């Protein structure tokens, strides 16, 4: 049982070190880079939500609207990646 606690402690220490490293990397990013990353993540989240709605949609008109929205998001993602 003591061995289990020891390995858990090591696992926690590794997790804490990784979190600290990630925090330091975030601090090193400029404000503009941070905003771009957040915008990119937001677009990806919106894209995944639209895909989920497309799977559940039954009305063809609603599906068409979702498809247009998906195409617009994909275009924004392409523009964002070409700017980098």
N, C-alpha and C positions, 0 to 999 in steps of 0.2 A: 504494500500500500504506500509506503514511503517513496518508492520509486515512481509511482504514478504522480504523486504530488511534485516530485522533483522535475519530471518531464513537463508537467503543466507549467511550472514556474519558468522553465527555459523557453517554452512556447510563448508565454506572456512577455518575456524579455525580448524575444525576437520580434514579436508584434509591435511592442512599444518602440523598438529601435527603427523599424520600418516606418511607423507613423511619424516619428521624429524626423527621419530623412525626407519623407514626403513633405512635411511642413516646411523644412528648410528650403526644399526645391521650390515650393510655392512662393516663399518670401523672395526668392531670387528673381522671379518673373516680374517683368514690368507691369504696370497697371494696364497698358494696352494689350499685352500678351494675355494677361489674366482675363480681360474682357473678351478677347477673341476665343479663348478656350471655353469660357462660359457660354458664349453665343453658339459655338460649335456643339457643345453638349446639349444645349437647349434645342437646337435643330435636330439632333439625333433622337432626343426624347420625343419631340413632336412627330418625327417620322415613324417611330415605333408605335406611337399611339394611333396614328392614321392607319398603319398597316393592320393593327388589331381591330380597328373599326371597320376596315374593308372586309376582313374575314367574317365579321358578324353582320354586315349590312345585307339586307334583302332587297331593298328598293334600288332599282337600276339608276335612278336619277341621283340618289345619295352616293352610290358607288362612283358615279361619274364625277361628282363634286370632290369626293375624296381622292380620286385619281389625279385631278387637276392640282389639288393641294399637294399631293405627293410629288408631282412633277416640279412644282415650284420649290419645294423644300430641297429636292435633289439638285436643282439648278443653283440654289443658294449654297449648298454644300460644295458643289463643284467650284463655284466662284471663290469660296472661302479657302479651299485647298489650293487653288491656283495662285492666290494672293500670298500664300506662305512660301 
